[in-house]
Amino acid sequence: MAERIVHELRGTACLGLEEIQPKKNIMCSRSFGRMMAEKHLLLEAIAQKLGWSDEDTSD
Protein backbone atom coordinates (compact mmCIF):
# COMPACT_ATOMS: atom_id res chain seq x y z
CA MET A 1 0.00 0.00 0.00
CA ALA A 2 2.69 2.51 0.99
CA GLU A 3 4.77 1.59 -2.05
CA ARG A 4 1.85 2.36 -4.35
CA ILE A 5 1.34 5.75 -2.67
CA VAL A 6 5.02 6.59 -3.15
CA HIS A 7 4.80 5.70 -6.85
CA GLU A 8 1.60 7.76 -7.25
CA LEU A 9 3.22 10.77 -5.55
CA ARG A 10 6.15 10.49 -7.95
CA GLY A 11 3.76 10.60 -10.90
CA THR A 12 3.58 6.92 -11.78
CA ALA A 13 0.00 5.74 -12.23
CA CYS A 14 -0.58 2.44 -10.47
CA LEU A 15 -4.24 1.90 -11.25
CA GLY A 16 -5.68 1.87 -14.73
CA LEU A 17 -8.72 3.89 -15.72
CA GLU A 18 -12.03 2.12 -16.07
CA GLU A 19 -14.50 2.89 -18.83
CA ILE A 20 -17.80 4.04 -17.41
CA GLN A 21 -20.91 2.73 -19.10
CA PRO A 22 -23.50 5.36 -20.07
CA LYS A 23 -26.49 5.72 -17.79
CA LYS A 24 -29.51 3.69 -18.76
CA ASN A 25 -31.93 5.45 -16.46
CA ILE A 26 -32.35 8.58 -14.40
CA MET A 27 -33.41 8.58 -10.78
CA CYS A 28 -34.12 11.57 -8.67
CA SER A 29 -35.78 11.20 -5.30
CA ARG A 30 -36.86 13.80 -2.80
CA SER A 31 -39.13 13.94 0.19
CA PHE A 32 -41.58 16.60 1.23
CA GLY A 33 -40.23 16.95 4.77
CA ARG A 34 -43.75 16.73 6.15
CA MET A 35 -46.94 14.74 5.67
CA MET A 36 -48.68 15.54 2.38
CA ALA A 37 -52.39 14.78 2.36
CA GLU A 38 -53.80 17.31 -0.11
CA LYS A 39 -54.23 15.80 -3.56
CA HIS A 40 -53.70 19.03 -5.51
CA LEU A 41 -50.33 19.60 -3.77
CA LEU A 42 -49.21 16.08 -4.62
CA LEU A 43 -50.28 16.47 -8.25
CA GLU A 44 -48.45 19.79 -8.47
CA ALA A 45 -45.28 18.23 -7.04
CA ILE A 46 -45.51 15.29 -9.46
CA ALA A 47 -45.95 17.62 -12.43
CA GLN A 48 -42.94 19.67 -11.36
CA LYS A 49 -40.79 16.53 -10.95
CA LEU A 50 -41.81 15.31 -14.40
CA GLY A 51 -40.68 18.65 -15.82
CA TRP A 52 -37.30 18.29 -14.13
CA SER A 53 -36.99 14.70 -15.38
CA ASP A 54 -37.67 15.88 -18.92
CA GLU A 55 -34.87 18.44 -18.60
CA ASP A 56 -32.49 15.72 -17.34
CA THR A 57 -33.22 13.40 -20.28
CA SER A 58 -32.78 16.11 -22.90
CA ASP A 59 -29.11 16.68 -21.96
N, CA, C and O atoms as a Tripos MOL2 file, in Angstrom:
@<TRIPOS>MOLECULE
protein
  236   235    59     0     0
PROTEIN
NO_CHARGES

@<TRIPOS>ATOM
      1 N           0.8300   -1.1910    0.0000 N.3       1 MET1
      2 CA          0.0000    0.0000    0.0000 C.3       1 MET1
      3 C           0.8750    1.2550    0.0000 C.2       1 MET1
      4 O           0.6760    2.1480   -0.8230 O.2       1 MET1
      5 N           1.8290    1.3260    0.9070 N.am      2 ALA2
      6 CA          2.6920    2.5070    0.9950 C.3       2 ALA2
      7 C           3.5350    2.6620   -0.2660 C.2       2 ALA2
      8 O           3.7930    3.7790   -0.7150 O.2       2 ALA2
      9 N           3.9570    1.5450   -0.8270 N.am      3 GLU3
     10 CA          4.7690    1.5930   -2.0450 C.3       3 GLU3
     11 C           3.9680    2.1970   -3.2020 C.2       3 GLU3
     12 O           4.4870    2.9940   -3.9840 O.2       3 GLU3
     13 N           2.7040    1.8070   -3.2930 N.am      4 ARG4
     14 CA          1.8510    2.3590   -4.3480 C.3       4 ARG4
     15 C           1.6710    3.8630   -4.1670 C.2       4 ARG4
     16 O           1.6930    4.6080   -5.1470 O.2       4 ARG4
     17 N           1.4960    4.3150   -2.9390 N.am      5 ILE5
     18 CA          1.3440    5.7480   -2.6650 C.3       5 ILE5
     19 C           2.5970    6.5040   -3.0790 C.2       5 ILE5
     20 O           2.5080    7.5820   -3.6670 O.2       5 ILE5
     21 N           3.7520    5.9510   -2.7770 N.am      6 VAL6
     22 CA          5.0170    6.5930   -3.1550 C.3       6 VAL6
     23 C           5.1060    6.7160   -4.6730 C.2       6 VAL6
     24 O           5.4830    7.7670   -5.1910 O.2       6 VAL6
     25 N           4.7640    5.6530   -5.3810 N.am      7 HIS7
     26 CA          4.7960    5.6980   -6.8490 C.3       7 HIS7
     27 C           3.8200    6.7480   -7.3840 C.2       7 HIS7
     28 O           4.1510    7.5070   -8.2950 O.2       7 HIS7
     29 N           2.6050    6.7850   -6.8050 N.am      8 GLU8
     30 CA          1.6020    7.7650   -7.2480 C.3       8 GLU8
     31 C           2.1010    9.1870   -7.0030 C.2       8 GLU8
     32 O           1.9300   10.0550   -7.8590 O.2       8 GLU8
     33 N           2.7090    9.4350   -5.8550 N.am      9 LEU9
     34 CA          3.2210   10.7740   -5.5460 C.3       9 LEU9
     35 C           4.3520   11.1800   -6.4800 C.2       9 LEU9
     36 O           4.5700   12.3670   -6.7200 O.2       9 LEU9
     37 N           5.0650   10.2020   -7.0010 N.am     10 ARG10
     38 CA          6.1470   10.4910   -7.9470 C.3      10 ARG10
     39 C           5.6440   10.5930   -9.3880 C.2      10 ARG10
     40 O           6.4250   10.8220  -10.3110 O.2      10 ARG10
     41 N           4.3420   10.4220   -9.5690 N.am     11 GLY11
     42 CA          3.7640   10.5990  -10.9000 C.3      11 GLY11
     43 C           3.5570    9.3320  -11.6970 C.2      11 GLY11
     44 O           3.1850    9.3980  -12.8690 O.2      11 GLY11
     45 N           3.7880    8.1790  -11.0960 N.am     12 THR12
     46 CA          3.5780    6.9170  -11.7850 C.3      12 THR12
     47 C           2.1920    6.3870  -11.4510 C.2      12 THR12
     48 O           1.8950    6.1000  -10.2910 O.2      12 THR12
     49 N           1.3450    6.2580  -12.4630 N.am     13 ALA13
     50 CA         -0.0030    5.7420  -12.2310 C.3      13 ALA13
     51 C           0.0620    4.2530  -11.9280 C.2      13 ALA13
     52 O           0.7030    3.4930  -12.6550 O.2      13 ALA13
     53 N          -0.5910    3.8450  -10.8710 N.am     14 CYS14
     54 CA         -0.5830    2.4360  -10.4710 C.3      14 CYS14
     55 C          -1.9000    1.7300  -10.7640 C.2      14 CYS14
     56 O          -1.9470    0.5010  -10.8260 O.2      14 CYS14
     57 N          -2.9420    2.4800  -10.9400 N.am     15 LEU15
     58 CA         -4.2450    1.8960  -11.2460 C.3      15 LEU15
     59 C          -4.6980    2.3930  -12.6080 C.2      15 LEU15
     60 O          -4.6070    3.5840  -12.9080 O.2      15 LEU15
     61 N          -5.1780    1.4860  -13.4180 N.am     16 GLY16
     62 CA         -5.6840    1.8680  -14.7320 C.3      16 GLY16
     63 C          -7.0410    2.5470  -14.6240 C.2      16 GLY16
     64 O          -7.7320    2.4330  -13.6110 O.2      16 GLY16
     65 N          -7.4080    3.2520  -15.6820 N.am     17 LEU17
     66 CA         -8.7160    3.8950  -15.7190 C.3      17 LEU17
     67 C          -9.7530    2.9100  -16.2190 C.2      17 LEU17
     68 O          -9.4820    2.1030  -17.1080 O.2      17 LEU17
     69 N         -10.9370    2.9810  -15.6440 N.am     18 GLU18
     70 CA        -12.0280    2.1190  -16.0680 C.3      18 GLU18
     71 C         -12.9750    2.9040  -16.9560 C.2      18 GLU18
     72 O         -13.2380    4.0820  -16.7140 O.2      18 GLU18
     73 N         -13.4840    2.2410  -17.9870 N.am     19 GLU19
     74 CA        -14.4970    2.8860  -18.8260 C.3      19 GLU19
     75 C         -15.8250    2.8360  -18.0990 C.2      19 GLU19
     76 O         -16.2220    1.7950  -17.5760 O.2      19 GLU19
     77 N         -16.5010    3.9580  -18.0720 N.am     20 ILE20
     78 CA        -17.7960    4.0350  -17.4100 C.3      20 ILE20
     79 C         -18.8820    3.8730  -18.4580 C.2      20 ILE20
     80 O         -18.8900    4.5630  -19.4780 O.2      20 ILE20
     81 N         -19.7910    2.9610  -18.1940 N.am     21 GLN21
     82 CA        -20.9090    2.7270  -19.0990 C.3      21 GLN21
     83 C         -21.8890    3.8950  -19.0080 C.2      21 GLN21
     84 O         -22.0760    4.4520  -17.9260 O.2      21 GLN21
     85 N         -22.5130    4.2730  -20.1160 N.am     22 PRO22
     86 CA        -23.4980    5.3610  -20.0680 C.3      22 PRO22
     87 C         -24.7030    4.9680  -19.2170 C.2      22 PRO22
     88 O         -25.0610    3.7940  -19.1180 O.2      22 PRO22
     89 N         -25.3130    5.9710  -18.6130 N.am     23 LYS23
     90 CA        -26.4920    5.7200  -17.7890 C.3      23 LYS23
     91 C         -27.6290    5.1810  -18.6360 C.2      23 LYS23
     92 O         -27.8340    5.6060  -19.7730 O.2      23 LYS23
     93 N         -28.3600    4.2430  -18.0690 N.am     24 LYS24
     94 CA        -29.5140    3.6920  -18.7650 C.3      24 LYS24
     95 C         -30.8170    4.2270  -18.1930 C.2      24 LYS24
     96 O         -31.8810    4.0500  -18.7850 O.2      24 LYS24
     97 N         -30.7300    4.8790  -17.0490 N.am     25 ASN25
     98 CA        -31.9320    5.4500  -16.4580 C.3      25 ASN25
     99 C         -31.5570    6.6570  -15.6070 C.2      25 ASN25
    100 O         -30.3860    6.8890  -15.3060 O.2      25 ASN25
    101 N         -32.5510    7.3990  -15.2370 N.am     26 ILE26
    102 CA        -32.3540    8.5780  -14.4020 C.3      26 ILE26
    103 C         -33.2170    8.4130  -13.1660 C.2      26 ILE26
    104 O         -34.3970    8.0740  -13.2640 O.2      26 ILE26
    105 N         -32.6340    8.6510  -12.0130 N.am     27 MET27
    106 CA        -33.4060    8.5780  -10.7820 C.3      27 MET27
    107 C         -33.1600    9.8400   -9.9840 C.2      27 MET27
    108 O         -32.0230   10.2780   -9.8100 O.2      27 MET27
    109 N         -34.2120   10.3960   -9.5190 N.am     28 CYS28
    110 CA        -34.1180   11.5750   -8.6710 C.3      28 CYS28
    111 C         -35.1910   11.4380   -7.6050 C.2      28 CYS28
    112 O         -36.3800   11.3920   -7.9190 O.2      28 CYS28
    113 N         -34.7820   11.3730   -6.3620 N.am     29 SER29
    114 CA        -35.7830   11.2040   -5.3040 C.3      29 SER29
    115 C         -35.6700   12.3430   -4.3040 C.2      29 SER29
    116 O         -34.5780   12.8240   -4.0000 O.2      29 SER29
    117 N         -36.7910   12.7510   -3.8160 N.am     30 ARG30
    118 CA        -36.8560   13.7990   -2.7950 C.3      30 ARG30
    119 C         -38.0290   13.4970   -1.8870 C.2      30 ARG30
    120 O         -38.9410   12.7530   -2.2470 O.2      30 ARG30
    121 N         -37.9910   14.0820   -0.7130 N.am     31 SER31
    122 CA        -39.1260   13.9430    0.1910 C.3      31 SER31
    123 C         -39.7040   15.3190    0.4640 C.2      31 SER31
    124 O         -39.0630   16.3390    0.2100 O.2      31 SER31
    125 N         -40.9030   15.3350    0.9760 N.am     32 PHE32
    126 CA        -41.5770   16.5980    1.2280 C.3      32 PHE32
    127 C         -41.1710   17.2160    2.5650 C.2      32 PHE32
    128 O         -41.3590   18.4160    2.7670 O.2      32 PHE32
    129 N         -40.6230   16.4260    3.4720 N.am     33 GLY33
    130 CA        -40.2270   16.9470    4.7700 C.3      33 GLY33
    131 C         -41.3780   17.0240    5.7630 C.2      33 GLY33
    132 O         -41.1790   17.3210    6.9410 O.2      33 GLY33
    133 N         -42.5680   16.7570    5.2790 N.am     34 ARG34
    134 CA        -43.7510   16.7350    6.1530 C.3      34 ARG34
    135 C         -44.8220   15.8990    5.4610 C.2      34 ARG34
    136 O         -44.7150   15.5870    4.2750 O.2      34 ARG34
    137 N         -45.8470   15.5470    6.2140 N.am     35 MET35
    138 CA        -46.9390   14.7420    5.6690 C.3      35 MET35
    139 C         -47.7090   15.5240    4.6110 C.2      35 MET35
    140 O         -48.1080   16.6660    4.8410 O.2      35 MET35
    141 N         -47.9130   14.9070    3.4560 N.am     36 MET36
    142 CA        -48.6800   15.5370    2.3760 C.3      36 MET36
    143 C         -49.9920   14.7730    2.2220 C.2      36 MET36
    144 O         -49.9900   13.5850    1.8990 O.2      36 MET36
    145 N         -51.0920   15.4480    2.4500 N.am     37 ALA37
    146 CA        -52.3890   14.7830    2.3560 C.3      37 ALA37
    147 C         -53.3100   15.4440    1.3370 C.2      37 ALA37
    148 O         -54.3560   14.8880    1.0050 O.2      37 ALA37
    149 N         -52.9420   16.6070    0.8420 N.am     38 GLU38
    150 CA        -53.8000   17.3110   -0.1060 C.3      38 GLU38
    151 C         -53.4500   16.8890   -1.5350 C.2      38 GLU38
    152 O         -52.3130   17.0360   -1.9850 O.2      38 GLU38
    153 N         -54.4430   16.3680   -2.2250 N.am     39 LYS39
    154 CA        -54.2310   15.7970   -3.5560 C.3      39 LYS39
    155 C         -53.6720   16.8150   -4.5430 C.2      39 LYS39
    156 O         -52.7820   16.4810   -5.3260 O.2      39 LYS39
    157 N         -54.1700   18.0400   -4.5250 N.am     40 HIS40
    158 CA        -53.7010   19.0280   -5.5070 C.3      40 HIS40
    159 C         -52.2270   19.3780   -5.2920 C.2      40 HIS40
    160 O         -51.5170   19.6750   -6.2530 O.2      40 HIS40
    161 N         -51.7580   19.3470   -4.0300 N.am     41 LEU41
    162 CA        -50.3350   19.6040   -3.7740 C.3      41 LEU41
    163 C         -49.4700   18.4540   -4.2840 C.2      41 LEU41
    164 O         -48.3860   18.6740   -4.8240 O.2      41 LEU41
    165 N         -49.9530   17.2390   -4.1090 N.am     42 LEU42
    166 CA        -49.2150   16.0840   -4.6210 C.3      42 LEU42
    167 C         -49.1440   16.1060   -6.1440 C.2      42 LEU42
    168 O         -48.0880   15.8540   -6.7240 O.2      42 LEU42
    169 N         -50.2670   16.4060   -6.7900 N.am     43 LEU43
    170 CA        -50.2840   16.4680   -8.2540 C.3      43 LEU43
    171 C         -49.3640   17.5660   -8.7760 C.2      43 LEU43
    172 O         -48.6930   17.3920   -9.7930 O.2      43 LEU43
    173 N         -49.3370   18.6870   -8.0800 N.am     44 GLU44
    174 CA        -48.4530   19.7890   -8.4710 C.3      44 GLU44
    175 C         -46.9880   19.3710   -8.3490 C.2      44 GLU44
    176 O         -46.1780   19.6600   -9.2300 O.2      44 GLU44
    177 N         -46.6550   18.6890   -7.2500 N.am     45 ALA45
    178 CA        -45.2790   18.2290   -7.0450 C.3      45 ALA45
    179 C         -44.8820   17.1990   -8.0990 C.2      45 ALA45
    180 O         -43.7590   17.2220   -8.6030 O.2      45 ALA45
    181 N         -45.7940   16.3060   -8.4280 N.am     46 ILE46
    182 CA        -45.5100   15.2910   -9.4550 C.3      46 ILE46
    183 C         -45.2770   15.9500  -10.8090 C.2      46 ILE46
    184 O         -44.3530   15.5790  -11.5330 O.2      46 ILE46
    185 N         -46.1070   16.9190  -11.1490 N.am     47 ALA47
    186 CA        -45.9480   17.6230  -12.4260 C.3      47 ALA47
    187 C         -44.6090   18.3420  -12.4880 C.2      47 ALA47
    188 O         -43.9430   18.3360  -13.5230 O.2      47 ALA47
    189 N         -44.2180   18.9580  -11.3880 N.am     48 GLN48
    190 CA        -42.9360   19.6650  -11.3560 C.3      48 GLN48
    191 C         -41.7770   18.6840  -11.5180 C.2      48 GLN48
    192 O         -40.8280   18.9620  -12.2510 O.2      48 GLN48
    193 N         -41.8470   17.5370  -10.8370 N.am     49 LYS49
    194 CA        -40.7870   16.5340  -10.9450 C.3      49 LYS49
    195 C         -40.6890   15.9850  -12.3670 C.2      49 LYS49
    196 O         -39.5910   15.7490  -12.8700 O.2      49 LYS49
    197 N         -41.8350   15.7850  -13.0120 N.am     50 LEU50
    198 CA        -41.8090   15.3090  -14.3990 C.3      50 LEU50
    199 C         -41.1380   16.3280  -15.3100 C.2      50 LEU50
    200 O         -40.4290   15.9530  -16.2440 O.2      50 LEU50
    201 N         -41.3520   17.5970  -15.0480 N.am     51 GLY51
    202 CA        -40.6840   18.6460  -15.8210 C.3      51 GLY51
    203 C         -39.1830   18.5970  -15.6390 C.2      51 GLY51
    204 O         -38.4290   18.7470  -16.6000 O.2      51 GLY51
    205 N         -38.7440   18.3860  -14.3930 N.am     52 TRP52
    206 CA        -37.3040   18.2940  -14.1330 C.3      52 TRP52
    207 C         -36.7260   17.0520  -14.8020 C.2      52 TRP52
    208 O         -35.6260   17.0990  -15.3520 O.2      52 TRP52
    209 N         -37.4620   15.9400  -14.7590 N.am     53 SER53
    210 CA        -36.9880   14.7030  -15.3830 C.3      53 SER53
    211 C         -36.8250   14.8880  -16.8810 C.2      53 SER53
    212 O         -35.8700   14.3870  -17.4740 O.2      53 SER53
    213 N         -37.7530   15.6060  -17.4910 N.am     54 ASP54
    214 CA        -37.6740   15.8800  -18.9200 C.3      54 ASP54
    215 C         -36.4210   16.6820  -19.2430 C.2      54 ASP54
    216 O         -35.7620   16.4240  -20.2500 O.2      54 ASP54
    217 N         -36.0880   17.6510  -18.3960 N.am     55 GLU55
    218 CA        -34.8700   18.4410  -18.6040 C.3      55 GLU55
    219 C         -33.6410   17.5610  -18.4920 C.2      55 GLU55
    220 O         -32.6940   17.7260  -19.2610 O.2      55 GLU55
    221 N         -33.6360   16.6100  -17.5320 N.am     56 ASP56
    222 CA        -32.4920   15.7200  -17.3440 C.3      56 ASP56
    223 C         -32.2790   14.8120  -18.5510 C.2      56 ASP56
    224 O         -31.1390   14.5510  -18.9360 O.2      56 ASP56
    225 N         -33.3640   14.3310  -19.1510 N.am     57 THR57
    226 CA        -33.2240   13.4020  -20.2760 C.3      57 THR57
    227 C         -32.8510   14.1030  -21.5670 C.2      57 THR57
    228 O         -32.3450   13.4620  -22.4880 O.2      57 THR57
    229 N         -33.0880   15.4000  -21.6570 N.am     58 SER58
    230 CA        -32.7820   16.1070  -22.9030 C.3      58 SER58
    231 C         -31.3160   16.5120  -22.9970 C.2      58 SER58
    232 O         -30.8840   16.9960  -24.0430 O.2      58 SER58
    233 N         -30.5430   16.3280  -21.9350 N.am     59 ASP59
    234 CA        -29.1100   16.6750  -21.9650 C.3      59 ASP59
    235 C         -28.2930   15.6250  -22.6520 C.2      59 ASP59
    236 O         -27.0750   15.7640  -22.7620 O.2      59 ASP59
@<TRIPOS>BOND
     1     1     2 1
     2     2     3 1
     3     3     4 2
     4     3     5 am
     5     5     6 1
     6     6     7 1
     7     7     8 2
     8     7     9 am
     9     9    10 1
    10    10    11 1
    11    11    12 2
    12    11    13 am
    13    13    14 1
    14    14    15 1
    15    15    16 2
    16    15    17 am
    17    17    18 1
    18    18    19 1
    19    19    20 2
    20    19    21 am
    21    21    22 1
    22    22    23 1
    23    23    24 2
    24    23    25 am
    25    25    26 1
    26    26    27 1
    27    27    28 2
    28    27    29 am
    29    29    30 1
    30    30    31 1
    31    31    32 2
    32    31    33 am
    33    33    34 1
    34    34    35 1
    35    35    36 2
    36    35    37 am
    37    37    38 1
    38    38    39 1
    39    39    40 2
    40    39    41 am
    41    41    42 1
    42    42    43 1
    43    43    44 2
    44    43    45 am
    45    45    46 1
    46    46    47 1
    47    47    48 2
    48    47    49 am
    49    49    50 1
    50    50    51 1
    51    51    52 2
    52    51    53 am
    53    53    54 1
    54    54    55 1
    55    55    56 2
    56    55    57 am
    57    57    58 1
    58    58    59 1
    59    59    60 2
    60    59    61 am
    61    61    62 1
    62    62    63 1
    63    63    64 2
    64    63    65 am
    65    65    66 1
    66    66    67 1
    67    67    68 2
    68    67    69 am
    69    69    70 1
    70    70    71 1
    71    71    72 2
    72    71    73 am
    73    73    74 1
    74    74    75 1
    75    75    76 2
    76    75    77 am
    77    77    78 1
    78    78    79 1
    79    79    80 2
    80    79    81 am
    81    81    82 1
    82    82    83 1
    83    83    84 2
    84    83    85 am
    85    85    86 1
    86    86    87 1
    87    87    88 2
    88    87    89 am
    89    89    90 1
    90    90    91 1
    91    91    92 2
    92    91    93 am
    93    93    94 1
    94    94    95 1
    95    95    96 2
    96    95    97 am
    97    97    98 1
    98    98    99 1
    99    99   100 2
   100    99   101 am
   101   101   102 1
   102   102   103 1
   103   103   104 2
   104   103   105 am
   105   105   106 1
   106   106   107 1
   107   107   108 2
   108   107   109 am
   109   109   110 1
   110   110   111 1
   111   111   112 2
   112   111   113 am
   113   113   114 1
   114   114   115 1
   115   115   116 2
   116   115   117 am
   117   117   118 1
   118   118   119 1
   119   119   120 2
   120   119   121 am
   121   121   122 1
   122   122   123 1
   123   123   124 2
   124   123   125 am
   125   125   126 1
   126   126   127 1
   127   127   128 2
   128   127   129 am
   129   129   130 1
   130   130   131 1
   131   131   132 2
   132   131   133 am
   133   133   134 1
   134   134   135 1
   135   135   136 2
   136   135   137 am
   137   137   138 1
   138   138   139 1
   139   139   140 2
   140   139   141 am
   141   141   142 1
   142   142   143 1
   143   143   144 2
   144   143   145 am
   145   145   146 1
   146   146   147 1
   147   147   148 2
   148   147   149 am
   149   149   150 1
   150   150   151 1
   151   151   152 2
   152   151   153 am
   153   153   154 1
   154   154   155 1
   155   155   156 2
   156   155   157 am
   157   157   158 1
   158   158   159 1
   159   159   160 2
   160   159   161 am
   161   161   162 1
   162   162   163 1
   163   163   164 2
   164   163   165 am
   165   165   166 1
   166   166   167 1
   167   167   168 2
   168   167   169 am
   169   169   170 1
   170   170   171 1
   171   171   172 2
   172   171   173 am
   173   173   174 1
   174   174   175 1
   175   175   176 2
   176   175   177 am
   177   177   178 1
   178   178   179 1
   179   179   180 2
   180   179   181 am
   181   181   182 1
   182   182   183 1
   183   183   184 2
   184   183   185 am
   185   185   186 1
   186   186   187 1
   187   187   188 2
   188   187   189 am
   189   189   190 1
   190   190   191 1
   191   191   192 2
   192   191   193 am
   193   193   194 1
   194   194   195 1
   195   195   196 2
   196   195   197 am
   197   197   198 1
   198   198   199 1
   199   199   200 2
   200   199   201 am
   201   201   202 1
   202   202   203 1
   203   203   204 2
   204   203   205 am
   205   205   206 1
   206   206   207 1
   207   207   208 2
   208   207   209 am
   209   209   210 1
   210   210   211 1
   211   211   212 2
   212   211   213 am
   213   213   214 1
   214   214   215 1
   215   215   216 2
   216   215   217 am
   217   217   218 1
   218   218   219 1
   219   219   220 2
   220   219   221 am
   221   221   222 1
   222   222   223 1
   223   223   224 2
   224   223   225 am
   225   225   226 1
   226   226   227 1
   227   227   228 2
   228   227   229 am
   229   229   230 1
   230   230   231 1
   231   231   232 2
   232   231   233 am
   233   233   234 1
   234   234   235 1
   235   235   236 2
@<TRIPOS>SUBSTRUCTURE
     1 MET1         2 RESIDUE 1 A MET
     2 ALA2         6 RESIDUE 1 A ALA
     3 GLU3        10 RESIDUE 1 A GLU
     4 ARG4        14 RESIDUE 1 A ARG
     5 ILE5        18 RESIDUE 1 A ILE
     6 VAL6        22 RESIDUE 1 A VAL
     7 HIS7        26 RESIDUE 1 A HIS
     8 GLU8        30 RESIDUE 1 A GLU
     9 LEU9        34 RESIDUE 1 A LEU
    10 ARG10       38 RESIDUE 1 A ARG
    11 GLY11       42 RESIDUE 1 A GLY
    12 THR12       46 RESIDUE 1 A THR
    13 ALA13       50 RESIDUE 1 A ALA
    14 CYS14       54 RESIDUE 1 A CYS
    15 LEU15       58 RESIDUE 1 A LEU
    16 GLY16       62 RESIDUE 1 A GLY
    17 LEU17       66 RESIDUE 1 A LEU
    18 GLU18       70 RESIDUE 1 A GLU
    19 GLU19       74 RESIDUE 1 A GLU
    20 ILE20       78 RESIDUE 1 A ILE
    21 GLN21       82 RESIDUE 1 A GLN
    22 PRO22       86 RESIDUE 1 A PRO
    23 LYS23       90 RESIDUE 1 A LYS
    24 LYS24       94 RESIDUE 1 A LYS
    25 ASN25       98 RESIDUE 1 A ASN
    26 ILE26      102 RESIDUE 1 A ILE
    27 MET27      106 RESIDUE 1 A MET
    28 CYS28      110 RESIDUE 1 A CYS
    29 SER29      114 RESIDUE 1 A SER
    30 ARG30      118 RESIDUE 1 A ARG
    31 SER31      122 RESIDUE 1 A SER
    32 PHE32      126 RESIDUE 1 A PHE
    33 GLY33      130 RESIDUE 1 A GLY
    34 ARG34      134 RESIDUE 1 A ARG
    35 MET35      138 RESIDUE 1 A MET
    36 MET36      142 RESIDUE 1 A MET
    37 ALA37      146 RESIDUE 1 A ALA
    38 GLU38      150 RESIDUE 1 A GLU
    39 LYS39      154 RESIDUE 1 A LYS
    40 HIS40      158 RESIDUE 1 A HIS
    41 LEU41      162 RESIDUE 1 A LEU
    42 LEU42      166 RESIDUE 1 A LEU
    43 LEU43      170 RESIDUE 1 A LEU
    44 GLU44      174 RESIDUE 1 A GLU
    45 ALA45      178 RESIDUE 1 A ALA
    46 ILE46      182 RESIDUE 1 A ILE
    47 ALA47      186 RESIDUE 1 A ALA
    48 GLN48      190 RESIDUE 1 A GLN
    49 LYS49      194 RESIDUE 1 A LYS
    50 LEU50      198 RESIDUE 1 A LEU
    51 GLY51      202 RESIDUE 1 A GLY
    52 TRP52      206 RESIDUE 1 A TRP
    53 SER53      210 RESIDUE 1 A SER
    54 ASP54      214 RESIDUE 1 A ASP
    55 GLU55      218 RESIDUE 1 A GLU
    56 ASP56      222 RESIDUE 1 A ASP
    57 THR57      226 RESIDUE 1 A THR
    58 SER58      230 RESIDUE 1 A SER
    59 ASP59      234 RESIDUE 1 A ASP
